[in-house]
Amino acid sequence: MAFDAEIRQALIDQVRRFVNEKCIPIEGQVAETDEVPQNVVDEMKQLGLFGLAVPEEYGGLGLDMETECLVALELGRTSPAFRSVAGTNIGIGSQALVLFGTEEQKQKWLPGIASGDYIASFALTEPEAGSDAGSLRTKAIRDGDHYVINGSKRYITNANKAQLFTTMARTDPDTPGGKGVSAFIVDRDTPGITVGKPEQKMGQQGAHACDVIFEDVRVPAENMIGSEGEGFKVAMSVLDKGRLHISAVATGASERLIKEMVNYAMEREQFGKPIAQHQLIQAMMADSQAETYAARSMILDAARRRDAGENVTMLASSTKLFACEATGRVADRAVQVFGGAGYITDYGIERFYRDVRLFRLYEGTSQIQQIVIARELMKAAKADQL
C-alpha cells in the first residue's frame, strides 16, 4: 500500500527514536557479545519491523518500496546487526512467498513471519554456487507427494534462529543452469536438517550466518513456491527488491558515518584549529556527503519506479553498485578523518569500517551488479529502448 505522508513520517520518527534510544547506545555490547539482546528484539516485534514487507491481510505493515527504503535508511544508522535480526523476514526470506506463494502458503506462514514468531532464511548460496546461482547442486527429487532434498547451503543469514528456509534446489538434474531449479519452503523441524555453528566474521557481530545441511529431507510437494523450474525466476525477483533495501541500509550507514566524522573534525584540533577547517579534511567530508546524497536519490527514485510497476532490475543493480561502493569509501574516509582514533575500538569507527564491507558482497557482489547492468543495457539496445 502507498502510505500517506503523515503516517509515513510517524513511522519513520518512531523507528528513528528506537535506533537512537535502544540501538546506538548498545552497539559496542552487541559487537562484544555477538548477540542482539532479546528485549531489543521484542521491541522490534512490537514496532512491526519483522513485517514491513508482508501485506496487511497477513499481519504485516504492507509498506510500499519507497517507505520500506525510508525505514531501512533509519535502521542503517546503527550497527547492521540490528537490521539483520529482522532483515531476512523483511526481504529474501519472505518475499518469495509474498510474490509467488499460493493463498494457502501465505495463510500458513506469513502471519508468523510478520510477527517475528518465525524467522525465515533464504537458502540459495552453496559451497560451489554463490554469484553463479544457476550452478547450484542441491537436489530435490520427486517421491510421490513429496520432494527429497539433499545438499549443502553456505553463509545462510539467520539460519541458527530460522524456523523456515526458502530453499533453492535442482528438481531437474538434466537441465543445466537456472531452468532446472525450483523453490521450496522448508520447515526447520523437518527431519534431516542440520544447522552449523555461526561463522566467525570480519564484522557485523550480532548478525549470524551458518551452513545448512539437507540430508534426505522430505518436503511436501505443496511446499513448492511457484511452479517446478521457476526457482531461479523466484530468486531473481526477490533479489531485485532486496538490493534496493540493502542499498538503503548501506546509505543509512553512510549518513551516520558523515555525522560522526563531521562532529569529530569540529572538535579535534591540530595546528591550532579544528581539523574541520583544513581543506583536505573538508574535501573528504564533502565527497562523502555528495556521494551519499546521490545514493539516497537513486534509492528513492528506483523505489518509486518499482512502486509504479516498472521493471527496475537495472536500476536496482545500479543503485546497489553505487550505494554500497560509496559506503565503503565513506567508511574509509571516516577512519582517515579520525586518524589514529579511527583505528581504535573505543570510537566505533573501525567497527563500521568492517561492518559495511559486507554490503559489497551480499545480495549480489558489485561485479554481479555490473554484469546485470550491462546485460540489461544490451537488452534495451536490442529493443531500441535506450
ABEGO torsion letter per residue (X at the ends): XBBBAAAAAAAAAAAAAAAAAAAAAAAAAAAAAGBBBAAAAAAAAAAGAAAAABBAAAGBAGBBAAAAAAAAAAAAABBAAAAAAAAAAABAAAAAAAAABBAAAAAAAAAAAAAGABBBBBBABBAABBABAAABABBBBBBEABBBBBEBBBGBBGAAABABBBBBBBABAABBEAAABBBBBBBAABBGBBBBBBBBBABGBGBBBBBBBBBGBBBBAAABBEBBGAAAAAAAAAAAAAAAAAAAAAAAAAAAAAAAAAAAAAABBBGGBBAAABAAAAAAAAAAAAAAAAAAAAAAAAAAAAAAGBBAAAAAAAAAAAAAAAAAAAAAAAAAAAEAAAABAAAGAAAAAAAAAAAAABGEBAAAAAAAAAAAAAAAAAAGAX
